[in-house]
């Protein structure tokens, strides 16, 4: 997929609860328990959501919105002020956009409520102390990483397009060649975490633009003078975006975060190579054409000057191993398994909530849900039409759902094994800051785009 592979990691306590009783009954109980816990612990989200709605109504001419009770935001600790500012900034920006289009409706539109909900979903309170011997942080990193990268990619496409209209892979190759020097296609493929065919197409585009050159097809790819000039322009913008993403993260914290990424990257590559070898041994034809050329004992050439490059490569390798593993164990494609997992996590789930969770367009989600219904894995209840129904796994769907969850815990445990409890807590804490900064960065770029269009 152009936006990277998805994975579906879940809470370890949830997986442990799912170890007893019938699979269908235990999964339903786990989902219900999760919703009860959210109802008790999610008051701060409700308070922030109501504040955003009140600010909107104030902008439409209603009474002045009151600041939420600080006691409701107490679970956020030191992050409470940041969360409040983020909601207010997003709401005021949305109001300004609405005014440019005409009158501001008294009732906030659905797209505002949905986007506000996604912003609030991205906020997490600081981890509390240990409970018994269980981890304090959920094993959910790959899913969170994919959502973070999706936001940074969208904002990057908006930002870089104002400088130079290149796709993400082309930009990454330009950055690598500028920071690492000439590289052969195999090193480019391994470093960016995509197969040789994609890299070849990207190099071909850059050759046509006269930004790179090479003597033969397997010779090192080198930047031309034009390529160096364009890469320098983009790198200046990349440095600015990197400073924005790492706001409120000091050098020591960033150094520890990079050290953790190095360990996770080694683990994700090992897991990918293990799954690829297993697939080849099983004579799976779908492994062909998915080759990422890398010699296992050689260091990976990635741009460590910026935060996104290692995270993109980590997601690529870990996601590819997940695609192979879920396909082998469930027979589902990556996206099919992800949709089934999201439905099982919140069954019965309605259409608006499902599409918000997936963050994909309705047509792709609709085709996948229809395919899962046809295969007898998903059941729909309610009025005719997918947009009016609520969806739950069937008995066979629950069986595959539990396989997905168990596999996710297994994969996450393998990935996070090198990090001790304190290291993991610090790593995920830094990642939460990156995620908040990415949300703010994306909203700013969307506002700039709206201004450019004259909306």
C-alpha positions, 0 to 999 in steps of 0.5 A, a space after each residue: 500500500 502506498 501509505 505503508 502497511 498496517 498492523 493491529 496491536 492490542 492491550 496485553 490485559 485484553 489478550 489475557 482476558 481472552 484466554 478463558 471461556 468460549 472465544 465468541 463469548 470472551 471477546 464480547 465480554 472483553 469489549 463490554 469491559 473495555 467500554 465500561 472502563 472508558 466510561 469511567 476514565 474518559 471524562 476528560 475527553 468528554 469535557 474537551 469535546 464539550 468545550 470545543 462544541 461550546 466554542 463553536 456555538 460561541 463563534 456562532 453567536 451563543 453565550 461565551 464558552 466556559 473553561 472546563 473544570 480542572 478536576 475533569 482534566 486532572 488525569 492529563 496532568 501536565 498535559 491538560 493545558 496543552 490539550 486545552 490549547 490544541 482543542 481551542 486552536 483547532 476549533 478557532 481554525 475551523 470557525 475561521 474556515 466556516 466564516 470564509 464559506 459564509 455564515 457559521 451554523 449554530 450546530 457544529 457540522 459532523 465533519 468538525 465533530 468527527 475530526 475533533 474526536 480523532 484529535 482527542 483520540 490521539 491524546 493519552 494521559 500519562 501512564 500510571 504506576 504498575 498494576 501487579 506485574 503487568 506493563 503500564 503501557 499498552 502494546 499497541 505501538 504499530 497501530 499508533 505508529 501507522 496513524 502517526 505516520 498517516 498524519 505526517 504524510 498528509 501534512 508533508 504532501 501539503 507542505 512539500 507540494 508548495 516547494 516541489 511536487 514529488 511523491 514521498 518515496 522520491 523525496 526520501 531517495 533524494 534525502 538519502 542520496 544527499 546525506 549518504 552519497 551515491 547508493 546502489 539500488 539494493 541499498 536504497 531498497 533496504 534503507 527505505 524499506 520498500 521492494 526493489 520494483 518501487 525503488 526502480 520506478 522512483 529512480 526512473 522518475 528522478 532520472 527523467 527529471 534529471 535529478 539523478 544519474 547512473 552509468 548502468 542499471 546496477 550502478 550507484 545512483 548519484 545526484 546531479 547538480 539539479 538534484 543537489 539543489 532541489 534536495 537542499 531546498 527540501 531538506 531545509 523544509 524537512 529541518 523545519 518540519 522536524 523541529 516542529 515535530 520534536 517541539 517540547 522534546 529536549 536533546 537527551 530525550 530525543 537521543 534516548 528515543 533514537 536509541 530505542 528506535 535502533 533496537 526496535 528496527 533491528 527486531 522488526 527487520 529480524 522478524 520480517 526476514 524470519 517471516 519471509 523465509 517461512 513464506 518461501 519455505 511454504 512455497 507461497 507464490 505471493 512472496 515473489 515481487 516483495 523482495 527488499 534487498 538487504 544483507 542481514 549483517 550490514 548496517 541500515 543506511 537511514 537518515 538519522 538527522 530527522 525523526 521520520 526516516 527511521 520511523 518510516 523504515 521501522 513501520 515498513 519492515 514491521 508492517 510487512 512481516 505482519 502482512 505475511 504473518 496474518 495472511 499465513 494464519 488467517 488467510 486475510 489481507 492486511 486491510 481485511 484483518 485490520 477491518 475485522 479487528 476494529 469491528 471485533 474491538 468495538 462490536 457492535 460498531 456502527 458505520 460512522 465509528 468504523 470509518 473514523 477508526 479506519 481513517 480510510 475513504 468510505 468506498 474502500 472500507 465498504 468494499 472490504 466490509 462487503 467482502 467480509 460479510 460475503 465470506 461469513 466473517 461479519 454480520 450486519 444488523 439494523 436497517 438496510 444499507 451499510 451506513 445504517 447498520 451495526 457490525 459484529 463478527 460471526 462465530 468464524 469471525 470471532 475465531 479469526 479475530 482472536 487469532 489476530 489479537 493473539 498474533 498481535 501480542 506475540 509480535 509486539 512482545 517480540 518487538 518490545 522485548 529489548 526495552 525494559 519497563 522504564 525504557 518503554 515508558 520513556 519511549 512511548 511518552 516521547 512518541 505521545 509528544 510527537 503524535 500531538 505535534 503531528 496533529 497540530 502540524 497537520 491542522 496548520 497545513 490544512 488551514 494553509 491549503 484552505 487559504 490557498 484555495 480561497 475557501 
